[in-house]
């Protein structure tokens, strides 16, 4: 072996060597419907005002590590219960990593458990933190297999359980009563994280139930609401539990431009909520249009995307690529054969997507 190959073999963990880097495809020139982004920008007058705020940001100093103003606005405007604080992260990814790191180490490799298919960072963060990941398959209709979840919890005693509400990539809104059973079954041996990244499109939440469950964390992001570019996530839990995660959070992890933009957006939250309402209506219309096509199955979604099973997924994806429409082909994921995940967008972009799907079905 060469020097560099020997160096890597001697220093880099085997599971890292065997893994692949997370690759984001180049979307230049495409209608981008693969990443669950809000297609609407802020109105022009708000963009202008935001520009002035960003220009006034103090870039030559470190950001205030407490982020007190931003955290106060999040708690006040986004339904965090009285007496609860939040931890901010560079997107939800960093928060997941913080929690995985906090429970990992010691004599026994911890177990992190989640339904599958689910958000890839649940399993990836477990691997990076040196934990074992246990995935519990969803039912064929993409709902929770509660009995198997409870059996795995009893067997593995997971340190962390992730429940996405709604789930990605399926869009499923799990039964809240079943989620409560899972939270109670985990009990004091583990922490249940309710990931509400797509909460703005579901209009339901576990946030107000935090005082009921001291082992529950509620995690959210502002990305799907319309601020993906600033990379801001937040999570809240019982104060004593949150204080443990705070020890893991890197100092200065939220930069001043993110902080400034987020504070501004929260001052105009109604604009983002109105955009979410447009996308909810568009989701229902697009789901109905797709379901009317021969051989197409649309799974119920409470998010800003749809999981769609197609008669010939490869032919449809080829047509979409030819028409410069980018979606997520998830057909290789266990349980999602023949499926794509498509972001709900503007009426114009939804129409282009729908026309390409219709054309692929006709040629098939």
N, C-alpha and C positions, 0 to 999 in steps of 0.2 A: 504493500500500500504506500501511497505517497505520504509526505509529511502531514499535509492538511487532512487527509483521510484518517490517518492514525490519530491526529489531534482530536478530530470530531469523535472518533470511536472511544477515545479515552475520557472525554469530558462531557459530551452531550448525552442526556438520558436516552435510553434505547427507544422509548415510546415517542420521544420527540423526533428522533432520527427516522422512525418509521412513518411519521405523520406527514400530511401535506399542508402547506400554507393555505390559509383562507384566501381564496382568489375572488375578487369582484370583477366581473366582466366589463369591458369598455363599452359604454352605451352611447358613444358619440354618433350622432346622426340617427338614433333610434327613438321611437316612442317608448319611454321607459316605464314598463308595467311589471317590473320584477322585484321591486324593493319596498313596496307598501308605503310609498311617499305620498304626501298630500300634493296634488298637482297645482294647487292655487297658491299664489304668492300674496303677500300683504298688499293692500291698496296703495296706490302711488303716494298719497299724502303721508301714509304711515311709514313707507319706506324712506321718504325724505326725512321725516322726523327721526327715525331710527339712525339714519346716516349721521345726523348731528350728534346724537347721543354717543355713537361709536367713536366719532371724531374727538369727543371730549374725554374718552376713556384714558386713564393713566396707564400708559404702556411701559413706562420705565421703572415701575415698581411692581413687586409681587402682588398678586391679588390678596385681598383680605381672607385669611384661611377660614374664618368663621362663616363667611358668606351670609352674614346675619340678615341683611335686607332681603336677599333673594329667598332665603329659607322662610322668612316671615311671610313673604308674599305667597309662596307655595302653600304654606299651611293655611293661610287666610282664604285663598281663592280656590283651592283644589280639594277642600273637604277633609283635611287632616284633623282628627279629633283633638279637642282641647287637651293640653297636657302632653301631647306627642310632638316630637321633633322629627326632622328628616336628615338623612345623609345624602349628599349629592355625589353623582358619579359622572365620568366621561362616557355618557350613554349607559344603558342598562348593562352592557358588557362588563364594564368595570365593577359595577355593583355585584354582579354574579361572581366575578373573580374575587372580590373582597370577601364575600360570604364563603366561597369554597376554600379560600386560604385560611379563614378564621377557624374552620372546623377540621382542617387537615393537619397531619403530623401526629407525633406520638407513636406508641408501640403498635397500634392497630390502624390499618388503612381504613378511613371512613368510607361509608357508602353514600353516594348521592343518587337519588331516585327521581324519575319523572316518567310520565306517560310518553310513549313514542307512537307515531312520529311527533316530534316537538322541536322547539327552538334548539338549533345545533350548538349554541354556546353553553347549554346546560351540560351536555356530555363533554364538550371540549374543555370547559373550565375545570370539570372534575379531573380530566386527564392531566391538565397542566398543573393542578394543585397536588397531584399525587393521590387522588382518591379513586375509588372504584365506582363506575357508573352502572346502574341497573335501570334498564328501560322496560317499561311495562306496556305491551301493545294495546292500542285502543281497539274497540270493537269495529266490525266492518262498517258501521254507520258513523264512525269517528267519535263515538261517545266513550266515556270512561268505562273500563272493565273494573268496577268497584271491588268485586270479590278477589280478583287477582291482585289488584293494588293492595288490599288489606293483607292478603297472604304474604306478599313480598315485604310489606312493612313489618309484619310479625317475624319473618325469617331474618331479614337483613338489619333491622333496627337502624334505618338510615339517619345520618346526621342532618341531611338536607333533603327535602322533598319539594320539587318545583311543580306548581300547577298553574298553567297559563290560562288566563280568563279574560277574553277568548284565547283559544289555542292557535299557535302558528306551527305548521302550515295549513291546518285544516279549517280554521275559522270557527271551530266548535265552541259554544258556550256550555261548559260542563254544568251538570246539575248541582246547584249550590248545596242542596241537602247531602249529596254524596261527598262533596268537598268537605263539609263540616264533619262527616263521619271519618274522613281521612285525617283531618286535623286532630280530631279527638283520639284516633287510634295511634298516631305518632306520639302524642302526649309529651312528657317531659324528657324523652330520649332523643328528640330531634326537632328541627325547625321546618315549618312549612312556609314556602315562599309563594304567594299569590302574585303572579306576574300579570299586571293589568296594562301592558303596553298598548293594547288596542281598546282600552276602556272607553275612549271618546266615541267609539262607534257602537258600543254595546249598551251604553247608558245604564249600566248596573255595576256594582262594586262591592267589594268586601271591606272597603276602607272604614266605614262606620261601625263595622263589627270587630275592629281591632281590640277594644277593651274586653271582648269575650274570650279571646284566645291569646294567652301570653307567649305561645310558641309560634305565632304567625307574623310574617313580614308581608307588607304590601309594597310592591315595587312597580314603579311606572316610569314612563319616558315622555318627553315632549316631542320626540321625533315624529311619531305618527300623527300628532295633532297638527303638524305643519312646520316644525322647526328641526328637521332632521340634520340640517347643516351645522347646528350649533352643538350637537352631541351633549345632551343633558338628560340624565336619569336621576330619579330620586327614590328613596325607600324609607319606610317608617315602620316602627315596631315598638313594643314595650320599652320604656326608657332604659332600663337596665340592660336589655339585650342589645339595643341600638348602641349603647356605650361600648360594648365589646367590639362591634364592627368598626366603630370610629377609630379604634386603635390600629386597624389595618389600613384605613384610608390614607393614601399618600397625601402629604401636605401640598397645598396649592394645586390640587388636581382639577379645579375649575378655573379656566383662564378668564381674564377680565372682559374679553369680548363676548364670550358665552354668557357671563354673568350679566353684562349690560343688556344684551339682546333678550335674554330670558326675562329680566325685570320689565323691560319695555313690553314684551309680548303679553305678560300677565296683566299689565295695565290695560290691554286691549283684548282680553280673553274672549269677549263676545264675538269678535271677528273670526277667530279660529273655531269657536263653537258653531257659528253659522256655516262655515265651510264644512265642518264635520256633518252637519245636517244635510247639506247638498250631497255629500258622498254616501250617506245612508240611503237617501232616496235613489241615487244612481245605482247603488248596489242592488237594491230590490228590482229595479228595472232591468239591469244587465242580467241578473240571475234569471228573471222570467224569460228574457229574450233567448238566453242560452238553453234553458230547459225546454224550450219549444222546438229545438233543433233535433233532428233524428239521431238517436244513439248517444246523445250527450246527457251526462248526469252532473247536476250541480248540487254540491253539498251545502246544507244550511250554514250561513256565516253570520257572525255578529261582529266581524272585523271590517277593515277597509279593503278586503281582497276576497276572492272566491277560489275555492278548490273545485276544479272541473275535470271530470273524466271524459275522455274523447275516444271515439272508435279507433282512430289511428293517430296516436299522439305524435309519432315521428313525422308523419305527413303534415299534420297541423303545425307543428313547430317549424318545419321547413318553410311552409307558406308564410307563417308569421315573420320569420327571419327575412324572407324575400321581400316582404312588405315593410321591413324595418320596424317591426314591433317586437320588443323584448319582454318575454315572460319567463317565469321560472319553471323549467321542466323538472318535476319532482317524481317522475315515473319510476326512477331507479330506487327510490326510498321504499323500504319494506312496508307493504300495505297500501301503497299509493300507485300501483301499476296503472298506466294509461292516463295519469293525471298531470295537469299543469296548475300552477297557482298564478293568478293574475290580479294585479292591483286595480281597484276601481278608480277611474280617473274622470276627466271632464267628459261631457257628452260627445265632443268631437273625437277624442282619443278612444273612447269606448266604442264608437261607431266604426272606426278604422279596425280595431281589434275584432269586432263582431263580423265585419265583412270578410276579413281574412279567414276566420274560422268557418264561415259559411262556404267560402271558396274552396277550402281544404276538404270539406265534407263532400262537396259536389264532385271534385276531381277524384276523391276516394270512391 
